[in-house]
Amino acid sequence: MLKYIYFNAQGLKNYFLYVKVFCFIQESHSGLNDSNSWKTQWGE
């Protein structure tokens, strides 16, 4: 059970990383390249 939770957490981490990169690329393409608001949005 603990193993399952661990792998699930890893999967979630990868998913959020993918979403992060996707949003970053979308912003770059649309010319709204405001990295400060992007970083704030993701709490970095």
N, C-alpha and C positions, 0 to 999 in steps of 0.2 A: 504493500500500500504506500509506504513512504517513497519507494522507488518511483511509483506511478506519479505521485505528487511532484517529485523532483523533475521528472521528464516533462510533465505538464507545464511546470514553471519555466523550464528551458524553452519550450515551444512558444509560450506566451511572450517571453523575452524576444525571441526571434521574430514573432509576429509584429510586436510593437516597433522593433528595429526596422522591419520592412515598411510599415506604415509611415514611420519617421522619414525614411529615405524617399518614399513615394511622394509624400507631401513636400519635401524639400525640392524634388525634381519638378513637381507641378508648379511650385512658386517660381522657380528659376525660369521655366518656360513661359510663364505668363508675365514675367518681368516684375513681379512683386517681390523682388529679392531683398526683403527686409529681414535679414538674419537675426536681428535683435528681437523682433516680435516672435519669430519662429522659435528661438531659444527659450524665450519666456513662456511660450505656449506649452513647451514640453518640460518646463521646470528645470532647465539646465543653467 
